[in-house]
Amino acid sequence: MSKLAALGGTAVVPREWRRVEWPLVEDDDRKAVIDALDGARLVSDTDGENPVSVLEENWARRFGFAHCVAVSNGTAALSLALAALGVGPGDEVIVPALSFIATGLAPVHQMAVPVFADIDQVTYNIDPDDIEHRITDRTAAILPVHLHGAPADMDRITEISARYGIPVVEDAAQAPGATHRDRPVGGIGAVGAFSLQVSKNIPTCGEGGLLVTGDAGLAQAMRRGRQFGEVIESGRERDYISHGLGWNYKMNGLQAAFTTAQLARFGEYESARQRNVARFLGRLAALPGLQVPTALPETTHVWHILRFRFDPAGFGLDGVRPEALRSTLRRLLRAEGVPMSQYQLMPLPDQKVFADRLGFGSGYPWSVTGAAGTVPGEGYPVTRAVIADSLTIQKRHLNPRAGNLLTLYADAFEKVWANSDMVAALAKAAS
C-alpha cells in the first residue's frame, strides 16, 4: 500500500501535470478575433452582418434553436429573459436553492422575489415536487438550472408549467450541448439563457451570454431590451427611440468572433470529454462510500462540473459528521494532486443579500409582496446535505486532452481509498 502524500508519501499526480489550460486558445481563435478587429463591426447595433449576428446564427443552427440573442453575460441574459416575460414588482420566481448567485439575483434585478425550492439528491437540480409546493398566485416564472451540465427534469417541470400557466426560463449557463429526450436544453421552456464566461464548456475571451427562444415576439423583446429599448433592424436607420425599458446588454464583436471559433470545435471537444469523463467515472463508481455524478435517463450530461458525494457509512464511520469526512478527503486528495474543491459554500437562501433582504434597500423587493427574508440554517434539507458531504472537480477535465490526467486522478482516488483505515482515523479526529 502506497503511503499517502499528506503523510510524506509521493503524490500520484506530478506537479508538472497540475497546470491544465482551459480554454484552449488556438490559431483559429486568434485569427477570428483579429479579423473581427479589422472588420470595424464591433457591436451588435451595426447595420448588416457582424460577428455578433454570425454567432447568433451559428449557435441557433448548431443546436436547433429558432431565435438567438447575444448579450453581455449570462446574468444579463437571465434578467433580460424575465423582463421580456413581464416579470416585475410584486411577482415571485421559483429558483433552486443550489446554484450560482446569479440565478437568485436575476429576479431581484426585476424587483421580483426569488422563492427557493430544494433539489434532487442525485442530479442536484431543482425538485419538481418542491416547485409545486412553492407556487402561489404571485408566481410569475419558474427558473430551473441545468446545474453542472446535467439536464433538470424538464418533463415534470413543463407539465407543472402548463398546468399552472407559468412560463419556464431555463438557466443553461453550464449546459450548452446537453439534451433532454433529444431536445437541446435552453429550447424546452419559453426562454433559455447561456453563459459564455471563460470557464464554460463553450467560452468567449472573457464574458458573454446568449438567449434562445422559439417565440419570435420574445426574441424581439429581448433584442429591444439589450439595446435601451430601441428597435435595431438591418437596413433600418437607427432612430434612438426607446419603445420600452431597456439596458445596455450588448455583446461586442471580439467576444462573438472568439466564441464562433470555439463553437466550430465544440463537437470534437465534446466527444473527447464524454469519453474521458465516462472512463474516469467508471473507475470511481466501484469505490465504496462514493457517489459519482449521473444524469436522468434519456438525457445528455455535458459534465461542466463533476460533483462527488461521500457517505460516512460507506467508510464504516457511523456517527461521523459528513463535513468531517469531506474535509479529510479534500486534504488527502489535494495532497495527491487532485484539485478537489467546494462549489457553493451555502444554499442560496442563506446568502446575506436574500436572508437580510438587502436588495435595493428598505427591504425591496420583499416589502412589495410582504415576503419575509429567508432564515439561514433552516429548510432545504437536500441542498444542505449535498453541500455538507460533497466536493467538486472543475475546469481541468474540460480540456479534451485531459484523458491521461483523469487516469491519474482515478489512481489517486484508489490510493486514498486503499488507505481507508487512515481516512477513518483522520475523519474521526476531525469529527
C-alpha positions in Angstrom: 0.0 0.0 0.0 1.5 3.4 -1.0 2.0 6.0 1.7 -0.4 8.9 1.4 1.2 12.1 0.1 -0.3 14.1 3.0 1.7 11.9 5.3 5.0 12.1 3.5 4.4 9.8 0.5 4.8 10.6 -3.2 1.9 12.3 -4.8 0.2 10.4 -7.6 -0.1 13.5 -9.9 3.3 15.1 -10.6 3.4 18.8 -10.1 4.1 19.4 -13.8 0.8 17.8 -14.7 -1.3 20.0 -12.4 -1.5 23.1 -14.6 -4.2 22.4 -17.2 -5.2 25.0 -19.8 -8.8 25.9 -20.4 -10.0 27.3 -22.6 -7.7 26.1 -25.4 -6.8 29.2 -27.5 -5.9 28.0 -30.9 -4.8 29.9 -34.1 -8.4 29.8 -35.3 -9.4 31.8 -32.3 -6.7 34.4 -32.7 -7.5 34.8 -36.4 -11.2 35.2 -35.7 -10.5 38.0 -33.2 -8.0 39.8 -35.5 -10.5 39.5 -38.4 -13.2 41.0 -36.2 -10.9 43.8 -35.1 -10.0 44.6 -38.7 -13.7 44.4 -39.8 -14.8 47.5 -37.8 -18.2 46.0 -36.9 -17.6 45.5 -33.3 -21.0 45.8 -31.8 -24.4 44.3 -32.4 -26.1 47.5 -33.5 -24.0 47.7 -36.7 -26.1 47.5 -39.8 -25.7 44.3 -41.8 -23.9 41.2 -40.9 -21.4 41.5 -38.0 -19.6 39.0 -35.7 -22.4 39.1 -33.2 -25.1 38.2 -35.7 -22.9 35.5 -37.1 -22.6 33.9 -33.7 -26.3 34.1 -33.1 -27.0 32.4 -36.5 -24.3 29.7 -35.9 -25.5 29.0 -32.3 -29.1 28.7 -33.4 -28.2 26.4 -36.3 -25.8 24.2 -34.4 -28.3 23.4 -31.6 -31.6 23.8 -33.4 -33.0 27.0 -31.8 -35.4 29.2 -33.7 -34.0 32.5 -32.4 -30.8 33.5 -30.6 -29.9 36.9 -29.0 -26.4 37.6 -27.8 -25.8 39.7 -24.7 -23.0 40.8 -22.5 -23.0 38.0 -20.0 -25.1 35.1 -18.6 -26.5 37.1 -15.7 -27.8 39.8 -18.1 -29.4 37.0 -20.1 -31.4 35.8 -17.1 -32.6 39.3 -16.2 -33.5 40.1 -19.8 -35.4 36.9 -20.2 -37.5 37.6 -17.1 -38.0 41.2 -18.3 -39.2 40.0 -21.7 -41.8 37.8 -19.9 -43.1 40.8 -18.0 -41.8 39.7 -14.6 -41.7 42.7 -12.2 -42.6 44.2 -8.8 -45.0 42.0 -6.8 -44.0 38.8 -8.7 -42.3 35.7 -7.4 -39.9 33.5 -9.3 -39.1 29.9 -8.2 -35.4 29.1 -8.3 -33.3 26.2 -6.9 -31.6 26.5 -3.5 -28.4 25.3 -5.0 -26.9 27.4 -7.9 -24.6 30.2 -8.6 -25.7 33.5 -7.1 -26.8 35.0 -10.4 -29.8 32.6 -10.5 -31.2 34.1 -7.4 -30.3 37.7 -8.2 -31.9 37.7 -11.6 -35.5 38.0 -10.2 -34.3 40.7 -7.7 -33.0 42.7 -10.6 -36.6 42.8 -11.9 -37.9 43.7 -8.4 -39.4 40.2 -8.1 -38.8 37.9 -5.1 -36.8 34.7 -5.6 -38.6 31.8 -3.9 -36.2 28.9 -3.3 -37.0 25.2 -3.8 -35.0 22.2 -2.7 -33.1 20.0 -5.1 -33.0 16.4 -6.2 -30.3 14.4 -4.3 -28.9 12.7 -7.4 -28.9 15.3 -10.2 -28.7 18.3 -7.8 -31.3 20.1 -9.9 -34.5 21.7 -8.7 -37.0 19.2 -7.3 -40.3 19.4 -9.2 -42.3 18.3 -6.2 -40.9 21.3 -4.2 -41.6 23.6 -7.1 -45.3 22.8 -6.9 -45.3 23.4 -3.1 -43.9 26.9 -3.7 -46.4 28.1 -6.2 -48.6 31.0 -5.2 -50.9 33.4 -7.1 -47.8 35.7 -7.3 -45.6 33.1 -9.1 -44.7 34.6 -12.5 -41.9 32.2 -13.6 -40.1 29.0 -12.8 -36.3 29.2 -13.3 -34.7 25.7 -13.3 -30.9 25.4 -13.6 -29.2 22.6 -15.6 -26.6 22.5 -12.9 -23.1 21.2 -13.6 -24.3 20.4 -17.2 -27.0 17.9 -16.1 -30.5 18.5 -17.5 -33.2 19.1 -15.0 -36.4 17.0 -15.0 -38.0 19.1 -17.8 -40.8 16.6 -18.3 -42.2 17.3 -14.9 -41.3 21.0 -14.9 -43.0 21.7 -18.2 -46.1 19.7 -17.0 -46.3 21.9 -14.0 -45.7 25.0 -16.1 -48.6 24.0 -18.5 -51.0 23.1 -15.6 -50.5 26.4 -13.8 -49.8 28.6 -16.8 -46.4 29.7 -15.5 -43.6 30.2 -18.1 -40.2 28.5 -17.6 -36.9 30.2 -18.1 -34.0 27.7 -18.3 -30.7 28.6 -16.8 -28.5 26.6 -19.1 -25.3 28.6 -18.3 -23.4 25.4 -17.6 -25.1 23.1 -20.1 -24.5 24.0 -23.8 -25.0 20.9 -25.8 -26.9 19.0 -23.1 -30.1 17.3 -24.2 -33.3 16.1 -22.6 -35.1 13.5 -24.7 -33.1 14.6 -27.8 -34.1 18.2 -27.3 -31.4 20.8 -26.5 -31.7 22.3 -23.1 -32.5 26.0 -23.3 -35.0 25.3 -26.0 -37.6 23.5 -23.9 -39.0 26.3 -21.8 -40.2 29.7 -23.0 -36.6 31.1 -22.9 -33.2 29.6 -22.3 -30.1 31.5 -21.1 -26.5 30.5 -21.7 -23.2 31.9 -20.3 -20.1 32.1 -22.4 -17.9 33.1 -19.5 -14.3 32.0 -20.0 -14.6 28.9 -17.7 -17.7 27.5 -19.6 -17.7 24.5 -21.9 -18.1 26.9 -24.9 -16.3 30.0 -23.8 -15.6 33.5 -25.0 -12.4 35.5 -24.2 -14.0 37.0 -21.1 -17.7 37.4 -20.5 -20.7 36.8 -22.7 -24.2 35.4 -22.8 -26.9 34.1 -25.2 -30.7 33.9 -25.1 -32.7 31.4 -27.1 -36.4 31.0 -27.7 -38.9 29.6 -30.1 -41.1 32.7 -29.8 -40.4 35.5 -32.3 -42.1 38.1 -30.1 -40.0 37.2 -27.1 -36.9 37.3 -29.3 -37.8 40.8 -30.5 -38.5 42.0 -26.9 -35.1 40.7 -25.8 -33.3 42.4 -28.7 -35.0 45.7 -27.7 -34.1 45.2 -24.1 -30.4 44.7 -24.7 -30.3 48.0 -26.7 -32.0 50.6 -24.5 -35.5 49.6 -25.7 -34.7 50.5 -29.3 -35.7 48.7 -32.4 -32.5 47.8 -34.3 -33.1 46.2 -37.7 -30.9 45.5 -40.7 -31.5 48.1 -43.3 -33.3 50.5 -40.9 -31.5 53.6 -39.8 -31.2 53.9 -36.0 -33.7 56.4 -34.6 -32.7 56.4 -31.0 -36.3 55.9 -29.8 -36.8 53.7 -26.8 -40.0 51.7 -27.1 -39.8 50.4 -23.5 -37.4 49.9 -20.6 -34.0 48.7 -21.9 -30.4 48.2 -20.8 -27.0 48.2 -22.4 -26.5 44.5 -22.5 -24.8 44.2 -25.9 -22.0 41.7 -26.7 -19.0 43.0 -28.6 -17.7 41.6 -31.8 -14.4 40.3 -30.4 -16.2 38.1 -27.9 -18.6 36.9 -30.5 -15.8 36.0 -33.0 -13.9 34.1 -30.4 -16.9 32.0 -29.4 -17.8 31.3 -33.0 -14.3 29.8 -33.5 -14.7 27.8 -30.3 -18.2 26.6 -31.4 -16.7 25.2 -34.6 -14.6 22.8 -32.5 -17.3 22.0 -29.9 -18.3 18.7 -31.4 -14.7 17.4 -31.4 -14.1 18.7 -27.8 -17.3 17.3 -26.5 -16.8 13.8 -27.9 -13.4 13.7 -26.3 -14.8 14.9 -23.0 -17.5 12.4 -23.0 -15.0 9.6 -23.5 -12.6 10.9 -20.9 -15.2 11.5 -18.2 -17.0 8.2 -18.8 -13.8 6.3 -18.3 -12.9 8.3 -15.2 -16.3 8.0 -13.5 -16.5 4.3 -14.4 -13.4 3.6 -12.3 -14.6 5.7 -9.4 -18.1 4.2 -9.3 -16.7 1.0 -7.8 -15.3 2.8 -4.7 -17.4 2.3 -1.5 -19.0 5.4 0.1 -18.6 7.4 -3.1 -21.5 8.7 -5.2 -20.3 9.8 -8.7 -22.3 12.3 -10.8 -25.0 11.0 -13.0 -27.9 12.2 -15.2 -31.5 11.3 -15.7 -32.4 8.6 -18.3 -32.7 9.9 -21.9 -30.5 12.9 -21.1 -27.0 14.0 -22.1 -24.9 15.4 -19.3 -22.1 17.7 -20.5 -20.0 17.5 -17.3 -19.3 21.2 -16.8 -18.6 20.4 -13.1 -18.1 16.9 -11.5 -19.6 16.7 -8.0 -18.8 13.7 -5.8 -20.7 12.8 -2.6 -19.1 10.9 0.3 -21.1 8.7 2.6 -19.5 8.1 6.1 -21.5 4.9 6.5 -19.8 3.6 3.3 -16.5 4.0 5.2 -17.8 2.3 8.3 -18.0 5.7 10.0 -21.4 5.8 11.6 -21.7 8.9 13.7 -19.0 10.8 11.9 -20.2 14.1 10.5 -20.3 14.3 6.7 -18.3 17.6 6.9 -15.5 15.8 8.7 -15.2 13.1 6.0 -15.5 15.7 3.3 -12.7 17.9 4.7 -10.5 14.8 5.3 -10.9 13.6 1.7 -10.3 17.1 0.4 -7.0 17.3 2.2 -5.8 13.8 1.2 -6.9 14.1 -2.5 -5.4 17.5 -2.9 -2.1 16.3 -1.5 -2.2 13.6 -4.2 -2.7 16.3 -6.8 -6.4 16.1 -7.4 -7.8 19.7 -7.2 -11.0 18.9 -5.1 -12.9 22.0 -4.1 -16.3 23.0 -2.8 -18.8 24.7 -5.2 -21.2 26.9 -3.3 -20.4 27.1 0.4 -24.1 27.6 1.4 -27.6 27.3 0.0 -28.6 30.4 -2.0 -31.3 31.3 0.6 -28.5 31.7 3.2 -26.8 34.3 1.2 -26.8 37.7 3.0 -28.5 39.5 0.1 -31.6 37.3 0.5 -31.5 36.5 4.2 -31.2 40.1 5.2 -33.4 41.4 2.3 -30.7 43.8 1.2 -31.9 44.0 -2.5 -32.5 47.7 -3.4 -32.6 48.8 0.2 -35.6 49.2 2.5 -36.4 45.5 2.0 -37.2 45.8 -1.7 -38.5 43.8 -3.5 -39.6 41.6 -0.5 -41.5 44.5 1.1 -43.7 44.7 -2.1 -45.0 41.2 -1.6 -44.8 41.1 2.1 -42.5 38.1 1.8 -40.0 37.5 4.7 -36.3 37.1 4.1 -35.0 33.5 4.3 -33.7 32.1 7.6 -30.1 30.8 7.4 -29.8 27.2 8.5 -33.4 26.4 8.1 -35.2 24.4 5.4 -33.8 22.9 2.1 -32.5 19.6 3.7 -31.3 18.0 0.5 -29.3 21.1 -0.5 -27.7 21.3 2.9 -26.8 17.6 2.8 -25.2 17.9 -0.6 -23.1 20.9 0.4 -22.1 19.1 3.6 -20.9 15.9 2.0 -19.6 16.7 -1.5 -16.7 18.1 -3.4 -16.2 19.0 -7.0 -13.6 18.9 -9.8 -13.8 21.9 -12.1 -12.4 23.0 -15.4 -9.4 20.6 -15.7 -11.5 17.9 -17.3 -12.9 20.3 -19.9 -9.6 20.1 -21.8 -10.2 17.4 -24.5 -6.7 16.2 -24.0 -7.2 15.6 -20.2 -7.7 11.8 -20.5 -4.3 10.8 -19.1 -4.7 13.4 -16.3 -8.1 11.9 -15.3 -6.4 8.5 -15.3 -4.0 9.8 -12.7 -6.9 11.4 -10.7 -8.6 7.9 -10.7 -5.3 6.4 -9.4 -5.2 9.0 -6.7 -8.8 8.2 -5.6 -8.0 4.5 -5.5 -4.8 5.1 -3.5 -6.7 7.1 -0.9 -9.5 4.5 -0.7 -6.8 1.8 -0.2 -5.8 3.7 2.9 -9.3 3.6 4.3 -8.1 2.9 7.9 -6.1 6.2 7.8 -9.0 8.0 6.2 -11.3 6.7 9.0 -8.9 7.7 11.8 -8.4 11.2 10.4 -12.2 11.7 9.8 -13.0 10.6 13.4 -10.4 13.0 14.7 -11.8 15.8 12.6 -15.3 15.0 13.7 
